[in-house]
Amino acid sequence: MPRIPRMADVPDFATLDEGWYQLEIAKVGEEKKDKNNDKFFSVEFNVDGQNAKAWDVFYTEKEDRLWKLKNFLKQIDENLCDIEFDGEKELVGKKVIAHILPPSKGETLPKIREYVSVDHANPEDLKKGEDDDLPF
């Protein structure tokens, strides 16, 4: 049987309301396969200024799924779309702005709706609704 430590001293992660947040890539997971044998990897983010984390999954095969990965990479650095690279080495520590939705009923993790480059958006302006210069 595992020994469960005292949980009272373990800090809770902050719950995230819907909004724009600056994220820093903390970890890039190993490539895995889903039940349909499609390759994917996960990315773990630290949410700047909060004791919170966010996660997203990106597929590395099938054109109808690669658009999400391409957009994500473009928001970090346009040049990443032109090369093949090691995700852990190139991505950890990079920052991006993301629109996060709270977990749906029955889910525990928030969803990331879209990404915006930190060079093109100020997260404080996005929180205030001043996003007229964004491309969407």
Order of alpha helices (4+ residues) and beta strands (2+ residues): beta-beta-beta-beta-alpha-alpha-beta-beta-alpha
